[in-house]
């Protein structure tokens, strides 16, 4: 799968979420919105017709 943004941008997005989780003292984050999953992974799915989620922890 090709990313729609650079690997540097991908790493920065992941790192920003992990840093925010650490600041809030969250052990994990469960995402349900397709837009949020796309922002973090670049993976475009059929999320509007099939349930999916993403766990970061």
Secondary structure, 3 states (H helix, E strand, C coil): CCCCCCHHHHHHHHHHHHHHHHHCCCCCEEECCHHHHHHHHCCCCCCCCCCCCEEEC
